[in-house]
Amino acid sequence: MATLPLLASVADAHGWRACLLVPCALVALGALAVHALVPERPEDVGLRPYGACQGEGGPRPLASRSAGDSLREIVLSGPFWVLFGRFALCGTTTAGLVQVHRMPFRADLGIGAVPRHEGPAAQAAP
């Protein structure tokens, strides 16, 4: 919601293709922040690994499972498909209703992408 006015102004000035650069830059910035700030192992911040007994010391060896085995286990689980369905429904309705139908309708009425008297919260309301 906070990036809607920025995206609207970028779209007005440079076209819709340039709008893709804003979320890509934000994702890259977030990934760099996570990589720099989040520790790799619990031992890096003086904690024991989750599930380790009181007397256990260093890190335990990783299980000898391939990535394909883990992916197969995840895809066969119920929560994965519940989340997949909800995200698919959310993405479909956002792309289908807001971007394809609502914005051209607002343009037909003479309303710009972000009118000056409305904030991001008013833009989200139907």
C-alpha positions in Angstrom: 0.0 0.0 0.0 2.8 2.4 0.7 4.3 2.0 -2.7 1.1 2.7 -4.7 1.7 6.4 -5.1 5.3 5.8 -6.1 4.3 3.2 -8.6 1.5 5.5 -10.0 4.0 8.4 -10.5 6.5 6.1 -12.1 3.8 4.7 -14.4 2.7 8.2 -15.4 6.3 9.4 -16.0 7.9 6.3 -17.6 5.2 3.8 -18.5 4.0 0.6 -16.9 7.2 -1.4 -17.7 9.3 0.9 -15.5 7.0 0.0 -12.6 8.5 -3.4 -12.4 11.8 -2.0 -11.4 10.4 -0.6 -8.1 9.3 -4.0 -6.6 12.4 -5.7 -7.9 14.6 -3.1 -6.2 12.7 -3.5 -3.0 13.0 -7.3 -3.1 16.7 -7.1 -3.8 17.2 -4.6 -0.9 15.2 -6.9 1.4 17.2 -9.9 0.4 20.5 -8.1 1.0 19.3 -6.9 4.4 18.3 -10.5 5.4 21.6 -11.9 4.1 23.5 -9.3 6.1 21.5 -9.2 9.3 20.2 -12.8 9.9 22.7 -15.2 11.4 23.3 -18.4 9.5 23.4 -20.8 12.5 22.2 -20.6 16.1 25.8 -21.0 17.3 26.6 -17.6 15.6 24.5 -15.9 18.3 25.4 -18.2 21.2 22.4 -20.5 21.1 22.1 -24.3 20.8 20.4 -25.8 17.8 16.6 -26.3 18.1 16.0 -29.7 19.6 19.5 -30.2 20.9 19.9 -31.8 24.3 21.4 -29.9 27.2 24.8 -31.6 26.9 25.1 -31.6 23.2 27.8 -29.2 21.9 28.5 -28.3 18.3 26.3 -28.6 15.3 24.8 -31.9 14.3 25.5 -33.2 10.8 22.8 -32.6 8.2 20.7 -35.6 7.2 21.6 -37.2 3.9 18.5 -36.2 2.0 18.5 -34.7 -1.4 16.6 -31.5 -2.3 14.3 -33.6 -4.5 13.2 -35.7 -1.5 12.4 -32.6 0.6 10.5 -31.0 -2.3 8.5 -34.2 -2.8 7.6 -34.3 0.9 6.5 -30.7 0.8 4.4 -31.1 -2.3 2.6 -34.1 -0.9 1.6 -32.3 2.3 -1.9 -30.8 2.8 -0.8 -27.4 4.1 1.2 -26.7 1.0 -1.8 -27.1 -1.2 -4.0 -25.0 1.1 -1.4 -22.2 0.9 -0.9 -22.6 -2.8 -4.7 -22.3 -3.4 -5.1 -19.2 -1.3 -2.1 -17.5 -2.9 -3.3 -18.5 -6.4 -6.8 -17.1 -5.6 -5.4 -13.9 -4.2 -3.1 -13.3 -7.2 -5.8 -14.1 -9.7 -8.3 -11.8 -8.2 -5.8 -9.0 -7.8 -4.6 -9.3 -11.4 -8.0 -10.0 -12.9 -10.1 -7.5 -11.0 -7.9 -4.6 -10.1 -5.4 -4.4 -12.8 -7.5 -5.5 -15.8 -10.9 -4.1 -15.0 -10.9 -1.5 -12.2 -8.0 0.7 -13.4 -9.4 1.0 -17.0 -12.8 1.8 -15.5 -11.3 4.6 -13.4 -9.5 5.9 -16.5 -12.8 5.9 -18.4 -14.3 8.0 -15.6 -11.3 10.5 -15.8 -9.8 9.4 -12.5 -6.0 9.0 -12.6 -4.0 6.2 -11.1 -3.7 8.1 -7.8 -5.8 11.2 -7.4 -4.2 13.9 -5.3 -7.1 14.0 -2.8 -7.0 10.3 -2.1 -4.4 8.4 -0.2 -3.3 4.7 -0.6 -6.0 3.5 1.8 -8.7 5.2 -0.3 -7.3 3.6 -3.4 -7.7 0.1 -1.9 -11.4 0.6 -1.0 -13.8 -0.5 -3.8 
